[in-house]
Amino acid sequence: MKKTRHGKSTSDPQEASEKERELRELARRLADLDGDALDAQLLVTFREARDTGAVPADAGFFLVAHILLAMADEAIPEDAKVRTLGHELEVMERDYGLPEEKSWAPGEAPEEWEALSRQYEMACDEARANFFRTYGEAEMAELFLHDRVAFIRRFESGRRFFHGLPMLPDYLN
């Protein structure tokens, strides 16, 4: 960019074409990545944006938390405790005659199922928090487990920076 005599910048065509080549190369490399590698690259990029202050603090929190939650949700089925509790829920549902792909209406589920379902949800949350820790986000993990209101507030504040109107994903409620 060149400065004009009025202090405004104008684009240098040569500089613009170099930027365009760099962006095209980046887009090509990202298109070649499989899902896990792309998620890892996004995590690195989002952390850099957060850590350098390129975006406001809550916006950086949102970027990192959002990609980690997506990655964790893909990994949760591999967690032994989650898998065991999920299987127990399925067996209990079969034993009570609940058809596959159906769920109980609010207040209709047996108490044993409700208790096991709460254990399952807690195991999922613990697996997500462990995933955060594994990827170097111990503070985020503690906030997610022990102060969900603060986690949601920061997540939503950051999300609004990019997207505007409120929206709370089910797993954050």
QUINORKA-V355693 format. One record per residue. N is the residue number from 0. SS is DSSP state (@ for helix, = for strand, . for the rest). NEAR is the number of other C-alpha atoms within 12 Angstrom. Layout:
N&SS&NEAR, N&SS&NEAR
This chain:
0&.&15, 1&=&15, 2&=&11, 3&.&11, 4&.&8, 5&.&8, 6&.&9, 7&.&10, 8&=&11, 9&=&15, 10&.&15, 11&.&14, 12&@&12, 13&@&13, 14&@&14, 15&@&15, 16&@&14, 17&@&14, 18&@&16, 19&@&14, 20&@&14, 21&@&14, 22&@&14, 23&@&14, 24&@&14, 25&@&16, 26&@&14, 27&@&13, 28&@&15, 29&@&19, 30&@&15, 31&@&13, 32&.&16, 33&.&12, 34&@&16, 35&@&19, 36&@&16, 37&@&22, 38&@&25, 39&@&22, 40&@&23, 41&@&24, 42&@&31, 43&@&22, 44&@&20, 45&@&29, 46&@&29, 47&@&19, 48&@&22, 49&@&23, 50&@&20, 51&.&14, 52&.&15, 53&.&17, 54&.&23, 55&.&22, 56&@&24, 57&@&30, 58&@&30, 59&@&34, 60&@&41, 61&@&34, 62&@&37, 63&@&39, 64&@&42, 65&@&34, 66&@&31, 67&@&38, 68&@&35, 69&@&25, 70&@&30, 71&@&32, 72&@&25, 73&@&19, 74&@&23, 75&@&31, 76&@&21, 77&@&18, 78&.&23, 79&@&17, 80&@&21, 81&@&28, 82&@&21, 83&@&21, 84&@&26, 85&@&27, 86&@&18, 87&@&21, 88&@&29, 89&@&24, 90&@&18, 91&@&24, 92&@&25, 93&@&17, 94&@&15, 95&.&19, 96&.&16, 97&.&20, 98&.&14, 99&.&15, 100&.&10, 101&.&12, 102&.&20, 103&.&18, 104&.&10, 105&.&9, 106&.&10, 107&.&13, 108&.&21, 109&.&21, 110&@&15, 111&@&17, 112&@&27, 113&@&21, 114&@&17, 115&@&25, 116&@&25, 117&@&18, 118&@&22, 119&@&28, 120&@&26, 121&@&23, 122&@&26, 123&@&34, 124&@&31, 125&@&27, 126&@&32, 127&@&40, 128&@&34, 129&@&29, 130&@&31, 131&@&33, 132&@&22, 133&@&18, 134&.&24, 135&.&19, 136&.&23, 137&@&19, 138&@&21, 139&@&34, 140&@&31, 141&@&22, 142&@&27, 143&@&36, 144&@&27, 145&@&18, 146&.&16, 147&@&21, 148&@&16, 149&@&22, 150&@&30, 151&@&31, 152&@&24, 153&@&30, 154&@&36, 155&@&31, 156&@&26, 157&@&29, 158&@&30, 159&@&23, 160&@&21, 161&@&18, 162&@&15, 163&.&12, 164&.&12, 165&.&16, 166&.&18, 167&.&19, 168&.&14, 169&@&9, 170&@&20, 171&@&26, 172&.&17
